[in-house]
Amino acid sequence: MLYDAGTRYFIPKRIAMLSMVAALSALLSACHSLPSSELSPYSTHRHSHTLSAGMPLIDSQGRIAYIEEQGTGKAKISRLYSIRPDGSKRQLIDQIKGYIYAPSWSADGKRLAYSKQALRQQPKIYIYDSASRSSRLIVDAPGSHLSPSFSPDGQKLLYSSTVDGDADIYELNLSDGHTRQLTTLPSTEVQPSYASDGQSFVYTSDKVRANHPRLYRYRFATAKATRIPTAGYAASAQLSLDGQHMGYLNGQSAAIMNVTSGQVIALSNTGLDEPARLSPSGRYAIYPTRNAQGVGSLVVHSLSDHTSYSISSQAGGVVRSPVWGR
């Protein structure tokens, strides 16, 4: 079985990635707040400009990449956007009749890796360069290729692939194209994400029990992985730059964990089975949600005072996979 990078469902490995959910449509010209019932029960809404005005520069001057999708089946259109945390300067990066999955910024915020899947094809990995405003195909081998993650120095790329049949994690050297396989288990190993020191990465695996994903940390020095203690269903982890916190999907909730104490903040049941992602400073979290009418939004949540604001999709599409870069 293979874990779908965009949702919490497991699907048969041979057809995995061909039935994944991801992405959305349209562009938003203004921000507005969702009802508080859409957020964490202790969240208080503020207008986006109020909360974003007090952000550290590393956050406020960064960009949030996310996917919007509209339509279903053969009519599905997916678009990849980047936007400022205050909802301004939205930019269309890529679009396709099909799916886009799991964008990931390089540490310097100049490149964005993601997977793209045209109809009746398998996902391939692309890298967008902000200077040239162009994307190039990076991984085009047989199989499904998902969840790319840049190394801190930007020289390598982790990703999951079914090139050899099983869903395993690979590391690609971007300078010479050399690829090495890091996991070799018959179970599902997916959703890798580098730690900021480059010495380890976190990932999702169901090696203990099929269809019951847990989180693990792989250390390059030992070439071994250890379980990250979580309660029940856990997937799609990302560590903060200081390594002290982790955004992930905890059951059906977007959540943040203190890595040292194990304390978990459940932010929201998004209705989309999407994880929380951390801002560069680690002081804010972002996750997607949707209202009762199915209209998607990005929610920016302060981890210090638990205030939030939201940025809605312009055309009423579904919002997925936000990630905050410098």
Protein Blocks (a to p, Z undefined) as FASTA:
>chain_A
ZZdfkbmcdcdfklgoklcceddedjdfbdcdddfklmcfkbccddfklmmmmpcfklmm
mccdddddedehjllccddddddfkopaiacfbdcedddehiaddfkopaccdddddehi
acddddddfklopacdfblcecjdehiacdfklpaccdddfknopacdddddfknopacd
fbfcfbdcehiacdfklpaccdddfklbghiacdddddfklopacddddehjaehiaddf
kopaccddehjaccdddfknopacdfbaghlopacdddfkopaccdddddfkopacdddd
dfklopacddddfklpacehiacdZZ
